[in-house]
């Protein structure tokens, strides 16, 4: 009986050898895709896929080309700009931890927190009914407005660089990852968001992977069709096939240090919303506008817009926090009637400290008359 050759054995396990010509062909196409990004961005995209048959080589290469066709990438933000934006992100985290934001603004998960601004939506376990197309926007006003610093420091440079049109963005999400954090493979709901999906990376370098499959307990991730490096200060836009026909994710092994990404999107006008059966809770805020001496770009960037500190007199007034979402100013009549002391007694020491930090952080200066 003749001993089967190695080629015959490979046929039996349905994994024929790749010819040297085929290997060279794949390498040539990989090199082509690895140098297609603009602004001298050092793209070291690595395509890792298992080709079990020579007949699949062209199909996989075609798939890779489709994914690349929907990706645009540019290094737009300098180190100094990144540092300033990262300080703003830290303030968002601080305010969230102190309870300044609305309930649906903040979404916490192990090693990853999300902060929704402008628009928020249900996904994953939050959905009443699971499955693609079942995501729903929250009702208007359920999340906080987009902070002004995002518009000035992040969105405006993108518009100036002609990467997105003016007034395109009405939804901003900050994803804050700790080392080992991840987000599973998904497609941004096309019935909720228009394309492109824009993301800007901060704090550290990472990678955006396409075509992975996750398994859990313990968590494992399959090899991606495309592993796209995303460096600090890099802008990535995905549309077409890359946004609609293949999933993308952040793998745990690609987050080796803290990383944050600001995701900018446009919500569709006809996007469905969660049905509201209960009357909306009244918003508590101080409606008087602040009078500031001069103009400061950073004066009201960080606090949610409904939290307004005001002062009518020329003397600075002490700050006391009376609610988890409201900062009010005590006045002379309160002190005379002894109300201020009772109000402060109802707050914890940490609440008083937050009021003082918020007051100092924004440097409130009444106009001198």
PyMOL commands that set and color helices and strands:
alter all, ss='L'
color gray80, all
select helices_A, chain A and resi 6-12+20-33+54-69+79-97+124-126+148-160+240-244+252-254+332-337+339-345+349-362
alter helices_A, ss='H'
color red, helices_A
select strands_A, chain A and resi 71-75+106-109+112-117+171-177+183-186+197-202+206-210+214-215+220-221+226-230+234-238+248-250+259-265+319-323+326-329
alter strands_A, ss='S'
color yellow, strands_A
deselect
rebuild
show_as cartoon
